[in-house]
Amino acid sequence: MAYFGQKFAQISLFLKELVKSYVLLTGLGILPLLQETVVNLKQFYLSILIGSVLFLACTKVYVEPSPRCISQFVNPSGRSYECSNVAAISYTSSHCGLLPLHRNNYWVYLDSIFENGAFDRVQFDTLRITNSFRTLTDSLVWWETKGVVGLPVLMYANDSAIFQLSNRYFTSECIKDVKKSYSLFPGDSIKYLSSFDDNAAMGRSIRISGELVSPAGHFNDCILFEKNAPRFRNEKVYFKPGIGVVKYSNSEAAMGSQTVLVRKISTLLAYHIE
């Protein structure tokens, strides 16, 4: 309203000045000499008035846009849900977080595949959001993904961590447990206990001081998340907060062997985030 009031005041002042000029010309007797000009001036007054009304009618009022995505702050670590309380939903909003999540987001990777430690072939892989679920007891939205680059299959991400929702082992009941997969941390590095499914592993996170370069771009302030189970499996996830996995490598020991050999290296080619 203040905006409209200011515009009306400016137009009114301008019209008053024009009227004063008209009166002055009439009083000095100059008007007969400028009869045609005055006629045009009257038409000009009318045009100004009509134009002012149309301008004010068409002026857009600025409205604060809705946020592009919904920020997430809940920490569900340690929670458990009965399977009946995990419901599939159709969800169209975007979530901000350590990993941005939306049903239209995708990340395209070039995979180098190795057989027995030797390079074999390259192939393309795409990480996609395939389904979304809501845990009814706390209304959190969980995202199911397709594509293997070290992220949980069913995940939730807040502003500082990514959480995994998976079935509980060794129980007759259908229960899903939440476990923290990756998170931000103080300092330059940190070590912690981790796992590959039900196999124990040591985890470490390291801030990368240099620049990661891939066909998708140049990325600074990245983090290396590594899990290692000696003589069984090693996994490295090079992660850019707010973007996703830039590079991923997986090494495993063959069945009956304790020699860990590289199986796959994935490099980010392109991505789309909404």
C-alpha positions in Angstrom: 0.0 0.0 0.0 2.9 2.4 0.7 4.2 1.8 -2.8 0.8 2.8 -4.4 0.6 5.9 -2.1 4.0 7.1 -3.2 3.1 6.6 -6.9 -0.2 8.6 -6.6 1.6 11.4 -4.8 4.2 11.7 -7.6 1.6 11.7 -10.4 -0.6 14.3 -8.5 2.4 16.7 -8.1 3.2 16.3 -11.8 -0.3 17.1 -12.9 -0.5 20.2 -10.6 2.7 21.6 -12.2 1.1 21.1 -15.7 -2.1 22.9 -14.6 0.0 25.8 -13.3 1.8 26.1 -16.6 -1.6 26.2 -18.4 -3.0 28.9 -16.2 0.2 31.0 -16.6 0.1 30.8 -20.4 -3.6 31.9 -20.4 -2.9 34.9 -18.1 -0.1 36.3 -20.2 -2.1 36.2 -23.4 0.2 33.8 -25.1 -2.5 31.2 -25.3 -4.0 32.4 -28.7 -0.6 32.0 -30.2 -0.3 28.5 -28.9 -3.9 27.4 -29.4 -2.9 24.3 -31.3 -0.3 23.5 -28.6 -2.8 23.9 -25.9 -5.2 21.5 -27.6 -2.4 19.0 -27.8 -1.5 19.8 -24.2 -5.1 18.9 -23.1 -4.8 15.6 -25.0 -1.5 15.1 -23.3 -3.1 15.6 -19.9 -5.7 13.0 -20.8 -3.1 10.6 -22.0 -1.0 11.1 -18.9 -4.1 10.4 -16.7 -5.2 7.3 -18.5 -1.6 6.0 -18.7 -1.1 6.6 -15.0 -4.3 4.6 -14.1 -3.2 1.8 -16.4 0.3 1.8 -15.0 -0.9 1.5 -11.4 -3.4 -1.1 -12.4 -0.7 -3.2 -14.1 2.1 -2.7 -11.6 3.1 -6.0 -9.9 3.3 -6.2 -6.2 6.4 -8.1 -5.1 5.5 -11.3 -3.3 8.1 -13.2 -1.4 8.7 -16.5 -3.3 8.2 -19.8 -1.7 11.5 -21.5 -0.7 13.0 -23.7 -3.5 13.4 -26.6 -1.1 12.4 -27.5 2.5 15.3 -27.5 4.9 15.7 -30.6 7.1 17.0 -30.6 10.6 15.6 -33.7 12.3 18.1 -36.3 13.6 16.4 -39.7 13.5 19.5 -41.7 14.4 18.6 -44.7 16.6 14.9 -44.7 15.8 13.1 -47.8 14.8 9.8 -48.3 12.9 7.4 -51.2 12.4 7.0 -51.9 8.7 3.3 -51.0 8.9 4.4 -47.5 9.9 6.4 -47.0 6.7 4.0 -45.9 4.0 4.7 -45.3 0.3 3.7 -41.8 -0.8 3.7 -39.6 -3.9 5.9 -36.7 -2.9 6.7 -33.6 -5.1 8.5 -31.2 -2.8 12.3 -30.8 -2.7 14.4 -31.3 0.5 17.5 -29.2 1.2 20.3 -31.0 3.1 23.7 -32.5 3.0 22.3 -34.3 -0.1 19.5 -32.5 -2.0 16.6 -34.8 -2.6 13.7 -34.5 -5.1 12.0 -37.2 -7.2 13.4 -35.6 -10.4 17.0 -35.4 -9.2 19.6 -37.6 -10.9 23.3 -38.1 -11.1 25.0 -39.7 -14.1 28.2 -41.7 -13.7 30.8 -43.3 -15.9 31.7 -46.7 -14.3 35.0 -48.4 -14.8 34.5 -52.1 -14.2 37.3 -54.4 -13.1 37.5 -58.2 -13.1 40.0 -59.9 -10.8 41.6 -56.5 -10.3 42.1 -55.9 -14.1 40.2 -53.3 -16.1 37.4 -54.9 -18.1 35.0 -52.3 -19.5 33.2 -49.0 -19.0 29.5 -48.4 -18.6 27.1 -45.7 -17.7 25.1 -45.7 -14.4 22.5 -43.3 -13.1 21.6 -42.6 -9.5 17.8 -41.8 -9.4 15.1 -41.3 -6.8 12.6 -44.1 -7.5 10.2 -43.9 -4.6 9.4 -42.0 -1.4 8.1 -43.2 1.9 6.8 -41.5 5.1 7.4 -42.9 8.5 4.0 -42.3 10.1 5.2 -41.9 13.7 7.3 -38.8 13.0 6.2 -37.8 9.4 9.8 -37.9 8.0 10.1 -38.5 4.2 12.5 -41.2 3.1 13.9 -41.6 -0.4 14.5 -44.8 -2.2 17.3 -44.7 -4.8 18.5 -46.8 -7.7 22.2 -46.8 -8.6 25.2 -47.8 -6.5 27.7 -45.1 -5.5 28.0 -45.8 -1.8 24.8 -44.1 -0.7 22.0 -45.9 1.3 19.2 -47.4 -0.8 16.6 -45.9 1.5 17.7 -42.6 3.0 16.9 -39.3 4.7 19.2 -36.3 4.8 19.2 -33.4 7.1 21.6 -30.3 7.0 24.6 -32.3 8.3 24.1 -36.0 7.9 22.7 -38.8 5.7 20.7 -41.6 7.4 19.9 -45.1 6.3 16.6 -47.0 6.9 17.0 -50.8 6.6 15.5 -54.0 7.8 16.6 -55.3 11.2 18.5 -58.6 11.0 17.8 -61.8 13.0 14.2 -61.1 14.0 10.9 -62.6 13.0 9.2 -59.2 13.1 9.3 -56.6 10.3 11.2 -53.7 11.8 13.3 -51.0 10.1 16.1 -49.3 12.0 17.8 -46.0 11.3 21.6 -45.7 11.2 23.7 -42.7 10.4 25.7 -43.3 7.2 27.7 -40.1 6.7 27.9 -36.7 8.5 29.8 -33.5 8.7 32.4 -33.3 11.5 34.6 -30.9 13.4 38.3 -30.7 12.5 40.0 -32.2 9.4 39.3 -35.9 10.0 37.5 -38.3 12.2 37.5 -42.1 12.8 34.5 -44.2 13.9 32.9 -47.6 13.8 30.9 -48.5 10.7 29.7 -51.6 8.8 28.9 -53.2 5.5 25.4 -54.5 6.2 26.0 -56.9 9.1 29.8 -56.9 8.7 31.8 -54.6 11.0 34.1 -52.0 9.4 36.2 -49.0 10.4 35.1 -45.7 9.0 37.0 -42.4 8.6 36.1 -39.1 7.2 38.6 -36.6 5.8 38.2 -33.1 4.5 39.8 -32.8 1.1 42.0 -29.7 0.8 42.4 -29.7 -3.0 40.0 -29.6 -5.9 38.1 -32.6 -7.2 37.8 -32.5 -11.0 35.3 -34.5 -13.0 33.5 -34.1 -16.3 30.6 -32.6 -14.2 32.8 -29.7 -13.0 35.4 -28.6 -10.5 34.4 -29.1 -6.8 36.0 -27.6 -3.7 35.4 -28.4 0.0 34.7 -32.0 -0.6 34.8 -34.9 1.9 36.2 -38.4 1.6 34.0 -41.0 3.5 35.8 -44.3 3.7 34.8 -47.7 5.1 37.3 -50.5 5.5 36.9 -54.1 6.5 40.3 -55.7 6.2 40.5 -58.7 3.9 36.9 -58.2 3.0 35.9 -54.9 1.5 36.9 -51.2 1.1 34.7 -48.4 -0.1 35.5 -44.7 -0.8 32.9 -42.0 -1.4 34.2 -38.6 -2.5 31.3 -36.3 -1.6 30.5 -32.6 -2.3 27.9 -31.3 0.3 24.9 -29.9 -1.5 25.7 -31.8 -4.7 26.3 -35.5 -4.0 28.9 -38.1 -4.8 31.6 -36.9 -7.2 33.6 -40.1 -7.2 33.1 -43.6 -5.8 35.3 -46.7 -5.6 34.6 -50.2 -4.4 37.1 -53.0 -3.7 36.2 -56.5 -2.5 37.7 -59.9 -1.9 36.4 -62.7 -4.0 34.6 -65.6 -2.3 37.1 -67.7 -0.4 39.9 -65.1 -0.8 41.3 -62.5 1.5 42.8 -60.3 -1.2 40.8 -57.1 -1.7 40.8 -56.1 -5.4 39.2 -53.1 -7.0 35.8 -53.8 -8.5 34.4 -50.5 -9.7 35.3 -46.8 -9.9 32.5 -44.3 -10.7 33.0 -40.7 -11.8 30.3 -38.1 -12.0 29.5 -37.0 -15.5 26.5 -34.8 -15.0 23.7 -34.1 -12.5 20.3 -32.5 -12.3 19.0 -31.0 -9.0 15.6 -29.4 -8.4 
